[in-house]
């Protein structure tokens, strides 16, 4: 859990930042704090997947994609990366259950394909696989989670069209997968561990933006609609 602070302030007569809770005649000052956790960008649902070699089933209480234990099987999704994405490291959390196994490991692989403006939309060009091995739940049918760090993200950017492919690495070529029978994938959540919040207020006149450090000047605001600032000064 990260704690983020934003500050609205004015320079006082000693050229120091004055922080109070009053709205001043020659500027604006306010102190706020927010507790911020991971930002969920995209939820990938089993029933919305393009089926590759994985199979879909809806007889269970929730839709699921079944991945075999002997053949590397996959499914993919077309997505638009939200404008709120700030370029930080992406993570994929796969929520799954096992058909029968209750003691071994599965390996989940995630690929990213950023469809840039110079790429044919129907031509797949995935970056290198990202993968993580995880011990399955102790009871078959119970939910488990596997979190994959998407280091190879194909230089994805906010607002971009992209493909995300999930694969069970059943042959263990990327990491250990020795669990028997099917992996039943229920959901995948794509998220960032930290992010920038923006917030608008009715305050006027001036604000100071605290980013990685203190800005050295006050920015005049002539239009209230522009009075926004970033909450990105963090204690982690």
C-alpha positions as CSV (number, residue, x, y, z in Angstrom):
1,X,0.0,0.0,0.0
2,X,1.4,3.4,-1.0
3,X,0.5,6.7,0.5
4,X,0.3,9.7,-1.9
5,X,0.2,13.3,-1.0
6,X,-0.7,16.4,-3.0
7,X,-0.1,19.9,-1.9
8,X,-1.6,23.2,-3.0
9,X,0.5,26.0,-1.7
10,X,1.8,29.6,-2.0
11,X,5.1,31.2,-1.5
12,X,5.2,33.3,1.7
13,X,7.3,36.4,2.3
14,X,10.3,34.3,3.3
15,X,10.2,32.5,0.0
16,X,9.2,29.3,1.7
17,X,6.2,27.2,1.0
18,X,3.3,28.0,3.3
19,X,0.9,25.1,3.9
20,X,-2.3,25.8,5.8
21,X,-6.0,24.9,5.4
22,X,-7.1,28.4,4.5
23,X,-8.0,29.8,1.1
24,X,-5.8,32.8,0.8
25,X,-6.5,36.0,-1.1
26,X,-3.2,35.9,-3.0
27,X,-3.1,32.2,-3.7
28,X,-4.5,28.8,-2.8
29,X,-3.3,26.4,-0.2
30,X,-4.6,23.0,0.9
31,X,-3.1,19.7,2.1
32,X,-4.7,16.4,1.2
33,X,-3.7,12.8,1.5
34,X,-5.0,9.7,-0.3
35,X,-4.2,6.0,0.3
36,X,-3.7,4.4,-3.1
37,X,-3.4,0.8,-4.1
38,X,-2.9,-0.9,-7.4
39,X,-4.8,0.5,-10.4
40,X,-6.8,-2.1,-12.3
41,X,-6.6,-1.2,-16.0
42,X,-8.3,-4.1,-17.7
43,X,-10.3,-7.2,-16.7
44,X,-10.1,-10.1,-19.2
45,X,-13.2,-12.4,-19.0
46,X,-13.1,-16.0,-20.2
47,X,-16.3,-15.6,-22.2
48,X,-14.8,-12.7,-24.2
49,X,-11.7,-14.5,-25.3
50,X,-10.6,-15.4,-28.8
51,X,-10.1,-19.1,-28.5
52,X,-6.8,-20.4,-29.8
53,X,-6.3,-23.9,-28.5
54,X,-7.8,-23.4,-25.1
55,X,-11.5,-24.5,-24.8
56,X,-14.3,-22.6,-23.1
57,X,-16.9,-24.0,-20.7
58,X,-19.9,-22.4,-19.2
59,X,-21.4,-25.3,-17.3
60,X,-19.7,-24.3,-14.1
61,X,-20.9,-21.4,-11.9
62,X,-18.6,-19.0,-13.8
63,X,-17.2,-19.1,-17.4
64,X,-13.8,-20.6,-17.6
65,X,-11.0,-21.4,-20.1
66,X,-9.6,-24.9,-19.9
67,X,-5.8,-25.3,-20.5
68,X,-4.5,-28.8,-21.0
69,X,-1.6,-30.3,-19.0
70,X,0.2,-31.9,-22.0
71,X,-0.1,-29.2,-24.7
72,X,0.7,-25.5,-24.6
73,X,-2.8,-24.0,-25.1
74,X,-3.7,-20.3,-25.4
75,X,-6.5,-17.7,-25.7
76,X,-6.3,-14.0,-26.5
77,X,-8.1,-10.7,-26.1
78,X,-8.2,-7.4,-28.0
79,X,-8.1,-4.5,-25.7
80,X,-7.6,-0.7,-25.6
81,X,-5.1,0.4,-22.9
82,X,-6.8,3.0,-20.7
83,X,-5.7,6.6,-20.9
84,X,-5.0,6.5,-17.2
85,X,-2.1,4.2,-17.8
86,X,1.1,6.1,-16.8
87,X,3.7,3.8,-18.3
88,X,4.8,2.0,-15.2
89,X,5.3,-1.8,-14.9
90,X,2.2,-3.9,-15.8
91,X,1.2,-7.0,-13.9
92,X,-1.3,-9.8,-14.9
93,X,-3.1,-11.6,-12.1
94,X,-4.7,-14.8,-13.3
95,X,-7.5,-16.2,-11.2
96,X,-7.9,-19.9,-11.8
97,X,-8.9,-23.3,-10.3
98,X,-7.6,-26.8,-11.0
99,X,-9.7,-29.7,-12.3
100,X,-8.2,-32.3,-10.0
101,X,-4.6,-31.4,-9.0
102,X,-4.0,-30.1,-5.5
103,X,-0.3,-30.1,-4.9
104,X,1.9,-29.3,-7.9
105,X,2.8,-26.2,-9.9
106,X,1.4,-24.5,-13.0
107,X,3.1,-22.0,-15.2
108,X,1.1,-19.1,-16.7
109,X,2.6,-17.2,-19.7
110,X,1.3,-13.7,-20.9
111,X,2.3,-12.1,-24.2
112,X,1.7,-8.4,-25.2
113,X,1.2,-7.2,-28.7
114,X,1.1,-3.4,-29.1
115,X,-0.6,-2.7,-32.4
116,X,1.1,0.5,-33.3
117,X,-0.2,2.9,-36.1
118,X,2.3,1.3,-38.6
119,X,1.2,-2.3,-38.0
120,X,-1.4,-4.3,-39.8
121,X,-4.1,-5.0,-37.2
122,X,-4.5,-8.5,-38.4
123,X,-0.8,-9.4,-38.2
124,X,0.2,-10.7,-34.8
125,X,3.6,-9.5,-33.5
126,X,3.8,-10.5,-29.8
127,X,6.7,-9.5,-27.5
128,X,8.6,-12.2,-25.7
129,X,6.6,-14.3,-23.2
130,X,6.4,-13.3,-19.5
131,X,5.8,-16.3,-17.2
132,X,5.5,-17.3,-13.6
133,X,5.1,-20.6,-11.9
134,X,2.8,-21.0,-8.9
135,X,1.8,-23.9,-6.6
136,X,-1.9,-24.8,-7.1
137,X,-4.5,-24.5,-4.3
138,X,-4.6,-27.4,-1.8
139,X,-8.1,-28.3,-2.8
140,X,-9.1,-28.9,-6.4
141,X,-11.7,-26.4,-7.6
142,X,-10.7,-23.7,-5.1
143,X,-9.5,-20.4,-6.5
144,X,-5.8,-19.7,-6.9
145,X,-3.9,-16.7,-8.2
146,X,-0.8,-16.4,-10.3
147,X,0.8,-13.0,-10.8
148,X,3.0,-12.4,-13.9
149,X,5.2,-9.3,-14.1
150,X,4.8,-8.0,-17.7
151,X,8.4,-6.9,-18.2
152,X,8.1,-7.6,-21.9
153,X,5.3,-5.3,-22.7
154,X,6.0,-4.4,-26.3
155,X,6.4,-0.7,-25.3
156,X,2.7,-0.4,-24.8
157,X,1.3,3.1,-24.4
158,X,-1.9,4.6,-23.1
159,X,-4.8,4.6,-25.5
160,X,-3.2,1.9,-27.7
161,X,-5.0,-1.0,-29.3
162,X,-3.3,-4.2,-28.1
163,X,-3.6,-8.0,-27.9
164,X,-3.0,-9.9,-24.7
165,X,-2.4,-13.7,-25.0
166,X,-2.5,-16.1,-22.1
167,X,-0.9,-19.5,-22.4
168,X,-0.4,-22.4,-20.0
169,X,3.2,-23.4,-20.4
170,X,2.4,-27.1,-19.8
171,X,5.7,-28.4,-21.2
172,X,7.6,-26.3,-18.6
173,X,9.8,-24.6,-21.2
174,X,9.5,-21.2,-19.4
175,X,9.1,-22.4,-15.8
176,X,7.8,-25.4,-13.9
177,X,4.5,-26.9,-14.8
178,X,3.9,-30.4,-13.4
179,X,0.3,-30.2,-12.3
180,X,-2.0,-32.8,-13.8
181,X,-5.3,-32.2,-15.7
182,X,-6.8,-28.9,-16.7
183,X,-6.1,-25.5,-15.5
184,X,-9.4,-23.6,-15.4
185,X,-8.8,-19.9,-16.0
186,X,-11.6,-17.7,-14.7
187,X,-10.3,-14.1,-15.0
188,X,-7.2,-12.1,-15.7
189,X,-6.7,-8.6,-14.2
190,X,-4.1,-6.3,-15.8
191,X,-3.0,-3.7,-13.3
192,X,-0.2,-1.4,-12.2
193,X,1.3,-1.3,-8.7
194,X,1.4,2.5,-8.6
195,X,-0.1,5.3,-10.6
196,X,-0.8,9.0,-10.9
197,X,-4.1,10.3,-9.7
198,X,-5.6,13.6,-11.0
199,X,-8.1,15.6,-9.1
200,X,-10.0,18.8,-9.8
201,X,-11.2,21.4,-7.3
202,X,-12.9,24.7,-7.3
203,X,-9.8,26.5,-6.0
204,X,-8.4,29.4,-8.0
205,X,-5.3,31.4,-8.4
206,X,-2.1,29.3,-7.9
207,X,-0.9,25.8,-7.3
208,X,2.4,24.1,-6.8
209,X,2.8,20.6,-8.2
210,X,4.8,18.1,-6.1
211,X,6.1,15.4,-8.4
212,X,9.4,13.7,-7.8
213,X,10.4,16.8,-5.8
214,X,9.1,20.3,-5.1
215,X,8.6,22.6,-8.1
216,X,10.5,25.9,-7.8
217,X,7.8,28.2,-9.0
218,X,4.1,29.0,-8.7
219,X,2.0,28.4,-11.8
220,X,-0.8,31.0,-12.3
221,X,-4.2,29.5,-13.1
222,X,-6.4,31.8,-15.3
223,X,-9.0,29.2,-16.1
224,X,-10.6,27.2,-13.2
225,X,-11.1,24.2,-15.6
226,X,-7.3,23.9,-15.7
227,X,-6.9,23.7,-12.0
228,X,-5.8,20.1,-11.7
229,X,-2.7,18.6,-10.2
230,X,-1.0,15.2,-10.0
231,X,-1.0,13.2,-6.8
232,X,2.4,11.5,-7.3
233,X,4.6,12.4,-4.3
234,X,4.9,9.0,-2.6
235,X,6.1,7.4,0.5
236,X,6.4,3.7,-0.2
